[in-house]
Amino acid sequence: MLPPPRAAGASRRASTAPGLLAVLTVFALAGCGGAGRTPPPAPPTGSHSTPVTASPAPPAPGAASYRKQIGALGARFAARSARFSKRIRRARTRAQIIAAFGSERDAAKRSANELAALGPPPFVARPHRQLIYGLRALAVDIGGAIRAARRGQRRRLRALGRRFAAGRLRSLRKITQAGRAIDARLAR
């Protein structure tokens, strides 16, 4: 059984804000940091000395374009997370708390899908995939909190909240590492 609704909302609010801030910081770093770098395109080659005429795959965006796209995605995630913060502060019942966490889980999934639709420059492709993985893992972690709330598992919910707030969830570490790697590669 969960504590009275008012207490549950207050405890969740205190323990989730730092974790959400970490996610938003990663997006801000990846979207805004560093100087742009666009790698030079490789010259087309074929089996002969003539240029290749087959239609190539659409080129991956350069660093500036990618930075702009990931910055916009980060802004959308920040807006969704701000709505989550408001909803969790106003939550007075278990159902409202679960609904707020559900919307945050959906925001993480949506952000991962939007990120997956971007075509990153080749030099950030690996951390880009890691960021997608981290967001999807975050959605799974939030799903664990939802299950604990539904089952009235206060201890588990508190433990998840403490790990989330301290950034000790694997998903948050993945997101942070990927964001730093993207920022460092874009800064070159």
Secondary structure, 3 states (H helix, E strand, C coil): CCCCHHHHHHHHHHHHHHHHHHHHHHHHHHHHCCCCCCCCCCCCCCCCCCCCCCCCCCCCCCHHHHHHHHHHHHHHHHHHHHHHHHHHHHCCCHHHHHHHHHHHHHHHHHHHHHHHHCCCCHHHHHHHHHHHHHHHHHHHHHHHHHHHHHHCCHHHHHHHHHHHHCCCCHHHHHHHHHHHHHHHHHHC
